[in-house]
Amino acid sequence: MASGVDRISALPEDVLHHVLHFLPAHDAVRTCVLARRWRSVWRSVPALRFTGTKGWDSADRFVQFVDHLLHLRCAGGGGGAPLDSCDFDFDADGFMQLPANERHASHWMWQVVPRARVLRLGVIEFDQEPSPLSDLHLVSQHLTRLELVGVRVNDSVVDFSGCPALVELRMDVCDVFVNQLVSPSLKHLHMARCYSFDHARILISLPSLVSLELIECQGRIPLLGSLPSLERAVVVLNGICSDRCSNDRFDCCGNCDGCRDYYGPGYDRDSCMFLKGLSEATDLELSAYSDVIVFNRDLKWCPTFSKLKTLSLNDWCLAADHNALICFLQHSPILEKLTIKLSKVRPYVMETEGIYKPMGQSIASVCLKIVEIKCVYVDRSVHKILKILTTYGIRLEQIYIQHTNKISGSGCFSFVCKLIVCLPLSLQVSVLSVLVSAKTRAV
């Protein structure tokens, strides 16, 4: 100010803390030279962000700084100030390429864990293996959220029982070579683009889990224990999943590596491997390549989804004359909304008999209000879906087709003409295509 009045320093300390928590830790410490008021504000900032060695003379100087700061904050020098979050962001700075620095990072985490409520370790080194984390048997009464990016975990059992307040675990681009993941308190688990064993499955034992996200992970899909509190699950299995059939069968050929080692030692071959663990969910999104066999294998022992209200499927549900689609219609008694997403190019799978045996022609959920079919083209696949839906008691006016393409954008309309299904097959597809084109132009 022209008057020389320092209005920023006059702000309440919690406001100054809020300002400083946006800064990397070394910049927050440097504010101690601004004025007498700022001399010790950095000591009690509730968030620490370490952004790697960029801008430092050497890695050793950076290590010395982190060691000294954490000693002040975690050994009582911070005056008992709580630590809301601590972020170690070593993305692409080369710091974790040396084993000595990996040991430093593990030591820092152990120092911070007893005090921090949120802890994040990000280690993305281009063209490098994920950095190992020596031990995840953490103990903390305060930790509520743990985020790991680019970390390798090699423990036999990862047990978070020592963190009774932990409710969220996020793992991205991690190597997860463990046999079991255990936590009595964890409510939200996110694993994306992680790599695990090709020959064994991780047993997930999380009785308090509310939401589960498994996105494009490599290796065998986990074995789910009982998840009585589960509400939402998103599972996306693509071409790097090890549970695939090399012979293009959706139900397991029994000869290729993906099918032959499907169960592994100690697993019950006459049981539901994955879907049973999702049976308590109210919201499910299941997306998979056509040759991923997990979902279709489980249909033989398909559980009842007694709480399921919202379901989203993609092309995998169309194999074997819509075997999976029929299974979900018959095992979801209170389903309210069904979404079917069709890819631009229909996947090829060898035609085989469906593994699920339909229970006669029972009617789909009386609670079902809307069915959305999202597609680029209205073709015979759409017609077949309509035939299945109407066979199981779903009225055409409940069905919406969302037609999207790069040229005309998107359009959505509801069928109101019940006579369509009475037309010859070739005319049905033509009528549907005309209706979509006309509605899209109108939009």
N, C-alpha and C positions, 0 to 999 in steps of 0.2 A: 504494500500500500504506500501511496505517496506520503502519508502521515508517519510511516515507519511503524505502524501498529501491526503486530504479528497475530492476525486473527486465527490462523490455522492452529497455532500452538494453544490457543485458548479453547479449542474444541474439547469436548469430553474425551476421556481416555478410550472409551469403547469405540468412539468414532475414529480416533487415530488408529486403533487396532484394526478396524475394518479397512482403512486405507492401506495399511502396511501388509495386510494378508494377501494383497494382489501382487506384491513384489517378491522376487526371488530372495532367499534368505540373506545372501551377501549384500544385496541392496538395502534390505530392511535394517541390517546392522549399521550400514553407513549413515543412516539418518541420525545417529547419535551425535554427529558433529553439527547439526543444524542449529541447535539452541540448547540451553540448559534444560528446558522442558522435555526435550527429546532424548536426553542422555540415556535413560534406561527404559524407554517405552518398548524398544525391540525385545527386551528380555521377557516380556509377558504377552507378546503377540500370539493369538491362539492358533495360528497356522504357520507351518514352515514349508517352504518350497526350495528344494535343492535341484538345480537345473544342470548339473554336470560340470565338466571341466572347461567348457567353452568360455573364453575370456580370462582364464587363469594362466599364470606363468607355467605351471606344471600341475600334473595330477597330484603330486605330493603336497603342494600348497593347498589344493582343494580338500584333500583328505584331512590335513591338519585343521583346516577351518571347520569342517563338519564335526570332527572329533571334539574340538573345543566348544563349539556351540551346543552340541547335544549334551556334553558334560554339564554345561551351565543350566540347560533346561531340564535335564532328566535326573541330575544328581542333587537337586534341591536348590541350585543357584537361581532358578527362575522364580523363587519365592512361592513355590507351590502352584504357579499359574497353570490352569488346565490347558491341554493341547487338543484342540478340536480336530485338526488334521495335519498330516505330514505327508509330503509328496516328494519321492525320489524319482526324478525324471532324467534318465540317462539315454534318451533316444538318440542313436546315431552319433554319439560323441566319442566312441571308442574306449570309454572308461572301463567297461566291464570285460574287455578282451583279456585282461591280465588276471590270473588266479588270485593274486594278492588283493586286487580291488574287489573281486567277488567276495572275498572273506570280509573286507571292510563293509560292503553293503549288507551282508548277513548280520554282522555285528551291530550296525546302525539300526537295522530293523528290530533287533532284540532290545536295544536301548529304548526305542520309541514305543514299542507295542504296549508296555504296561501303562502308558499315559495317554496315548492318542485314541481318539474315537474313530477317526477315518485314516486309513493308511493305504498309500498307493506306491507301488514299485513298477516303473516302466523302463524296460530295457529292450529297445529295438535296435539291433545292429544289423545293417544290411549285409546279406550274404554270410551271416554268422548264425551258428546254432544258438537257441535260447540259453540265457545264462542260468547256471544252476543256483538253486536256493538250498542251502545245506540242511535246513530243518524248518518244517512248518508246524511243529508241535508248540504252538504259541500259547502263552498264558497271559490273559488280561481281563480285568473286570470292567474295562471301559470300551474296548474295541467293538464297534458296531458294523463297520464296513471295511472290507479288504479288497483291493484291486491289484491284480497282477497282470502285467503285459510283457510278453517276451521272456518269461521265466521258465526254467526247467525244474520240475519237482520229481524227485526220485524215491520218496519214502514208500515203504510198503503200505502203511496206513496213515492217512492224513486225518488226524483227530483234533477237532476244534472244541472238544469238551472243556478245555481250559479257558475258553472265551465265552462265558455264558451270555454275554450281551450281543454277540455277533449275529446279525440278521441278514447281511448281504455279502456275497462273494462273487466277484467278477474276474474271469480269466479270459484273456484275449491273446491269441498267437502264443500259447504256452505249450510246452511238452509236459504232459501229465502222466508220468509212468508210476502209477500207484494202483494198489489192489482194492482199496476201499477209501471212501470219503465219508467221514462221520461228523455230525454236529447235531446236538439236541435242540439248538436254538435257531439255526439258519432258516430264513424264510424266503430268500431270493437267491437263486443260483443262475449265473449267466456264464456259458462257455461258448466262445466263438473262435472258429479257425484254430482250434487246439489239436494237438496230436497225441494219441495214446497208443496202447499196444495193438498189434495186428493179430495176436494169438490169444488174448485174454481180455476180459471185460472188467471195468471198474464197477464195484458195487457201491451204489449211492444210498447211504442210510441217513436220511434227513426227515425225521418224523414231523417236523414243524414246517416243512417247505410249503410255501404258498404259490410261488411262481418259478417256472423252470424254462430256461432258454438254452437249447443246444443247436448251434448254428454252424453248419458246414465244417464239422469236425472230422479229422482224419483218424482212422483206426476203427476198432470195434465200438459200436454204440454201447453205452453203459447198461448195466443191469440195475433196474430200479427196485429198491425195497418198498415197503409200505409207505405211501405218502397220503395219509388221511386228511391232511389240511390243504392239499393242492387245489388251487382255484384256476390257474392259467398255465398253459404250456405251449411253447412254440418250438417245433422240431423241424429242422431243415437238413436233409441228408442229400449230399450231391455226389459227384463222381469220385471223390477221394475217400468216401466211406468204405471200410473194408468188408462190410456186410453186403457185398454185391455178387451177383452171379455172372461169371465170365461167359456163360453160354446163353445169355439174354433171356433167362427164365425169371419170372417174378416170384416164384414159389420155392426156389432152391433145386438145383440139379443133383446135388450130392457128390459131385466129382471135382469141381473147381476149388481153389483155395478158399474163396469166400464162403462157399457152402459147406465144404468138408469140415472146416474148423469152426462152424457156426456156434455150437454149444460150448465146446471146450471142456476140460476136465472138471468134474464135480458139479455140473449143472444138470438139472432135470430136463431130459429131452421131451417130456410130455407135459410141458407147462408153457404158459405165456411169458415170454422173455421181457417184453417192454410195455405193451399196451396196458397190461394189468396195473402197472404202476401209475398210469395216467387216468385210471377209471374214476377217480374222485373229482376230476377237474370239471369246472363249469364252462371253460373257454379253451378250445383246442385248435391249434393250427399245425397240420401235419403235411409236410411237403417233402417229396423224395423223387429221385431219378427212378425210372421205370424198372431198372435192374437191381435196385436196393431191395433186399428180401425181408428185412426186419418186420415191417408192418404186415405184409401178406402172410408170412409164416405164423404170426401171432393170431391171425383170424381164426385158425382152427380151434383156439381156446379163447375166443373173444369174450371179454368180460362185459357186463352191463354197465353202461355209462349213466348211472342213475341220476347224476347231477348236471349232466352236460346240457348247456343251453345254446352255445354258439360253436359251430364246427366249420373249419376251412380245410379243404382237401385240394390236391392238384391231380395231374393226369394218372398218378399211380393207382388211383381208386377205380379206374376204368378197365383194368386188365381182367381177363377171364369173364367177359360179359358183365362187367361192373360188380364183380364179386364183393369188393371192399365197400363200395357205396351201399349195396343192399345190406351188408352186415351192420354198418353204422345206423342205417334207417331202422333196423329191427332191434338194435341194442341201445337206443337213446330215447327213452320213453318221454322225456320232457324237452326234447330239442326244440328250440324256437327259431333258429336261423342257421341255414346251411349255405356255404359258399363253395363253389367249384371253380377253380382257376385252370383254364386250359391253355397250354403253350401254343405258340404259333405253328411249330412243327410237331406233329404227334409222334411220341417215341415208339420205337419198335420193340415189341416183346414177343417171344414165342408163344403161340396160343396153346394154353393148357387148361385143364379143368380147374375151376376155382377151389381153393382149399377150404373155404367156408361153405357150409351147406345151409341154404336159406330155410327158415322155419315157415314153410308154406308161403302164403301171400298175406302175411299179417300187415296191418295198416301202420304207416309211419306215425310218429308222434302227433297226437291231436293238438299239441301246443305249437306245432310248426306254423310260423306266420309267413316266412319269406324264404325263398330259395334264389340265390344269385348265381348266375352262370357267367363268368368273365372269359371272353374269348376274342380272338382276332377275326376268325371266320366262323360263320354259321354253316356247319357242314353236317355230315351224317353222324358224327360223334355227338353233336348237340341234340340231334333228333333222337338218338338212342337214349341219351340221358332223360329227355322228356318222356319217353315211353316208360322207362323205369320209374320215374317219379310219379307219373299218373297211375301206373300199375299199383303203387303202394299208397294210393289215396290222396296224393297231393294235387290240388286243383291248379289248372293252368293260370288262373288269375293270381296265384301266389308266386308265380315264377317270373323272375326278371332276368333279362339277358343284357349284360353290359358289353357292348361291342366297341372295341378300341383298335385303332391303327394310327400310324404316323401321319397319314394323309388327311383323314377326315376327323381325327380327334376321337371323341368317345360319345356314345349315346346309350340310353337305357330306356327299356320299355317293358311293359307287362303284357303277357298274352291274355287276351280276353275272348278269343275265338276258340271255343272248345271243338269246333269241327276240324281244326287243323290235323289232329291226330287220326281223323277218319279218312284223310286223303291218301292217295298212293304215296309211297316213300319218296319218289323223285319229285312229286309236286309239293310235299311237305317241306323239303329242303329249299325248294325254289321260293315258296311262299315266305318262309322264314327269312331268307336272304333279302327278298324285296322289302319286307317289313323293317328289317334292320337298316337297309340302305335309305329307305324313306325317312325313318325316324332320325337317323344320323344327319341327313341333310337338313331336317327341320331344326335340329339342335344347333 
